[in-house]
C-alpha cells in the first residue's frame, strides 16, 4: 500500500522523464511476469495431473467448473440487471461514425478464435503465448503421464517436471520480493494516465453499469459465495490481495498467475494440489468481469444499432457472454477484441467500440482484478469443499 501511494504521488507530479522511467520499469515487470506465466501454467497442470491422477483431478475439475459457471453467470446477471435499471441512452450518430476511425472490424470470427485454440504445432502455442492451447497441451501430457504404468522412465520424467517447477517457483519468489518497486511504477503509470485525461471522455451511464456491476460482484456477490461455505471473505481477500493488486495494474490474469499461486499457497494456506490445479484453470476459464463486459457492451452496441432489448435478447446474450468469456484468454484487452468480433459478426455498429476504447484501460483494470479475486474465491471454495469431503468421508 505504501508503494501504491508513493507511485500515485510520483505520477501526479507530471514530470516527463519520471513518467517515462516509471513506464519503463512497469513494462519490464509486466514482461517478466508474462515470461514466468507460460511455464507456470504448463508445469503446474502437468505435475498435478501426473501426480494425483485423472480420478483426483477429475473431482477438483468438476468443483472448479461448477463454481466458475455459477460466479460467471452471477456476474453477467448483475450486469444485465444494472443495464435494465440504469438504461443507458443511445449515442449521437456522428459520435458513432467518429468511433469507427478508432477500430477496424476483426478479420477472424468467434468460431475461428475457437479453432485457433486447437494447436497444430507443439511449439507455436509457446511462441504465441496462447494460454488455452497451452492448457490443452498440459492437460494431455499430464493425463498421459497419469495413465503410464509405473516405470523408471516415468519416474525420471515426473521428477524432472517437479524439479523444473521448483526452479520456477524460486524465480517467482525472487521476483515477488522486488514487487514493491513494480507497484510504484504501475501506480505512477496509472496516475499519470488519469491526470492526462484518459478517463475524461467517459460515456456516463454505460460506464456506470460496467463498473457498478464489477464492484457489486467484487464486494457483495463473491463474498456471499464464500460465506455460504463458511469462509471469511476478509481473510481470503487479505491473503490474496497481492495477486488482486497485481492484476489491477498488469491487466492480465495470466501474467498475474505466479503471484496468485504464491499468495494462495503461502498466505491463504491452500493445499498445493488444489491451488496449482484450480488457479491455472481459472485463469483461462473463470472470467467474471469479461462476461459482464461482453453482455453489457453487446446490449449497448445492439441498442444503438436499433435492436430492441427484450428479456429473451438479454437471456440469449447472457448465455453467449458466459460461453465467450470461458473461451477468452486472460490477456490485456482480450474481452474488448472478443466483443468487437461478436458485434462485427452480427453487423452491429462497431464504431461504439472506438468510443469505448479510450476508457477501456480503466475498465480492463477493474475487470482483471475482479477476475483474479474470483479465481481466488473459487480456489478457496474448492479447497473448502475438498476438506469437508475428506473430513466427513
C-alpha positions, -999 to 999 in steps of 0.1 A, spaced: 0 0 0 29 23 7 43 16 -28 8 23 -42 6 57 -26 41 66 -35 36 57 -71 3 78 -73 21 108 -60 50 104 -85 25 101 -113 6 132 -103 38 153 -104 36 153 -142 74 152 -147 80 138 -182 113 120 -176 99 105 -144 68 92 -162 90 77 -189 111 59 -163 80 45 -145 66 33 -178 100 16 -185 100 -2 -151 63 -12 -154 69 -27 -188 99 -47 -175 78 -61 -147 49 -70 -170 72 -88 -194 89 -107 -166 56 -119 -152 44 -128 -186 77 -148 -191 70 -168 -159 33 -172 -165 35 -195 -195 58 -222 -180 39 -218 -147 6 -228 -164 22 -257 -183 42 -272 -154 17 -269 -126 -11 -286 -147 13 -313 -159 26 -322 -124 -8 -320 -108 -23 -345 -133 7 -367 -133 9 -369 -95 -27 -371 -85 -41 -390 -115 -72 -384 -135 -96 -395 -107 -85 -370 -81 -80 -342 -107 -114 -350 -121 -131 -343 -88 -113 -310 -84 -120 -301 -120 -158 -307 -115 -159 -285 -85 -139 -258 -102 -161 -258 -133 -193 -256 -111 -181 -226 -92 -167 -210 -123 -201 -213 -141 -220 -200 -110 -198 -170 -104 -196 -161 -141 -234 -164 -146 -239 -142 -115 -216 -116 -128 -234 -114 -161 -268 -114 -144 -257 -84 -122 -246 -65 -153 -279 -73 -171 -299 -61 -141 -280 -28 -138 -283 -23 -176 -321 -25 -173 -322 -3 -142 -298 24 -154 -309 22 -191 -280 40 -209 -293 62 -237 -282 60 -274 -252 79 -286 -254 105 -314 -249 91 -349 -219 114 -355 -202 102 -324 -205 66 -336 -192 74 -371 -161 91 -354 -156 60 -333 -153 38 -365 -120 55 -372 -106 41 -339 -114 5 -346 -113 -19 -375 -137 -48 -379 -118 -80 -370 -110 -105 -398 -115 -135 -375 -149 -147 -364 -155 -162 -329 -156 -197 -345 -121 -190 -359 -110 -179 -325 -122 -212 -310 -105 -233 -338 -72 -214 -332 -72 -228 -296 -66 -263 -310 -28 -264 -316 -14 -279 -348 22 -272 -338 36 -280 -304 60 -250 -305 37 -223 -318 15 -220 -286 46 -213 -266 58 -187 -291 24 -170 -293 16 -173 -256 -17 -189 -264 -29 -198 -229 -58 -220 -239 -37 -240 -263 -10 -245 -237 -36 -256 -212 -49 -283 -236 -13 -295 -242 -6 -296 -204 -38 -315 -197 -30 -340 -224 6 -346 -213 -4 -347 -176 -32 -371 -182 -10 -393 -204 16 -394 -176 -10 -404 -151 -20 -433 -173 15 -446 -179 24 -477 -159 50 -471 -132 85 -474 -146 119 -458 -143 113 -437 -174 80 -423 -159 97 -415 -126 125 -397 -143 101 -375 -164 78 -367 -134 108 -359 -112 122 -337 -140 89 -318 -142 89 -313 -104 125 -301 -105 117 -275 -132 86 -264 -112 107 -259 -80 132 -238 -100 104 -218 -115 89 -211 -81 123 -200 -68 124 -174 -96 89 -163 -89 97 -158 -52 127 -137 -61 107 -115 -85 79 -111 -59 105 -98 -33 111 -68 -56 75 -63 -64 71 -30 -43 93 -13 -69 70 -26 -97 39 -14 -78 54 21 -75 59 21 -113 24 7 -121 7 32 -98 27 61 -112 18 50 -147 -19 49 -139 -18 82 -120 -1 99 -150 -27 85 -174 -56 96 -153 -42 131 -148 -37 134 -185 -74 128 -191 -75 92 -203 -108 87 -185 -123 121 -192 -143 111 -222 -165 86 -204 -199 78 -217 -217 81 -185 -244 55 -178 -227 28 -198 -195 31 -177 -217 33 -145 -233 -1 -155 -199 -17 -162 -180 -5 -132 -211 -8 -109 -216 -44 -119 -179 -52 -113 -180 -36 -78 -212 -54 -68 -198 -87 -79 -164 -80 -62 -177 -67 -28 -211 -84 -25 -217 -115 -47 -183 -132 -44 -182 -127 -6 -216 -143 -3 -203 -174 -21 -175 -176 5 -199 -170 34 -222 -198 21 -193 -222 25 -183 -209 60 -153 -189 48 -144 -154 60 -143 -131 29 -120 -106 46 -94 -133 55 -95 -147 19 -92 -112 4 -63 -102 28 -44 -133 18 -49 -128 -19 -46 -90 -20 -11 -91 -36 -25 -110 -66 -56 -88 -68 -34 -57 -67 -10 -71 -93 -39 -79 -116 -52 -44 -113 -20 -30 -128 -9 -56 -153 -45 -60 -167 -36 -97 -173 -48 -126 -151 -23 -149 -169 6 -126 -161 -6 -124 -125 -8 -162 -121 27 -167 -105 17 -142 -77 -18 -157 -74 -4 -192 -68 22 -180 -44 -4 -160 -24 -27 -189 -23 -1 -214 -10 18 -192 14 -8 -167 26 -42 -184 21 -26 -217 31 -43 -235 2 -31 -271 -4 -7 -271 -34 -26 -299 -52 -57 -276 -52 -40 -242 -58 -18 -255 -86 -47 -271 -104 -75 -247 -98 -58 -214 -104 -42 -221 -139 -76 -235 -149 -95 -205 -135 -70 -181 -152 -82 -193 -186 -120 -200 -180 -131 -180 -149 -138 -146 -164 -164 -128 -143 -155 -93 -154 -152 -104 -191 -187 -119 -190 -202 -87 -177 -184 -66 -202 -194 -87 -231 -230 -88 -221 -234 -51 -212 -213 -38 -242 -232 -61 -266 -266 -49 -254 -254 -13 -256 -240 -16 -291 -271 -35 -304 -294 -9 -288 -275 18 -307 -280 -2 -338 -318 -1 -335 -323 -36 -319 -350 -39 -292 -335 -50 -259 -361 -75 -247 -359 -101 -219 -353 -130 -244 -325 -110 -260 -309 -104 -226 -311 -140 -217 -297 -152 -250 -267 -128 -248 -262 -137 -211 -256 -173 -223 -234 -161 -252 -214 -139 -228 -207 -167 -204 -196 -191 -231 -175 -164 -248 -158 -154 -216 -149 -190 -208 -133 -192 -243 -113 -160 -238 -76 -159 -228 -65 -140 -197 -46 -113 -216 -49 -75 -217 -78 -63 -239 -89 -99 -246 -126 -91 -237 -125 -60 -259 -114 -77 -290 -137 -106 -283 -167 -83 -280 -156 -65 -312 -156 -98 -330 -191 -107 -318 -205 -73 -328 -189 -73 -362 -203 -108 -367 -239 -96 -363 -234 -64 -382 -238 -41 -352 -223 -6 -352 -188 -13 -341 -180 24 -341 -192 25 -305 -162 2 -296 -140 30 -308 -157 54 -283 -152 29 -255 -115 23 -264 -101 54 -246 -116 44 -213 -111 7 -216 -78 8 -198 -97 16 -165 -124 -9 -173 -99 -36 -180 -80 -29 -148 -111 -33 -127 -123 -64 -146 -89 -82 -143 -88 -75 -106 -123 -90 -103 -113 -120 -124 -83 -128 -101 -104 -122 -70 -130 -146 -84 -102 -171 -92 -91 -168 -55 -126 -174 -43 -130 -205 -64 -97 -218 -51 -108 -212 -15 -143 -228 -22 -128 -259 -39 -103 -263 -11 -130 -260 15 -153 -285 -3 -125 -310 -7 -116 -306 30 -152 -311 41 -155 -342 20 -123 -357 34 -134 -348 69 -168 -364 67 -159 -391 42 
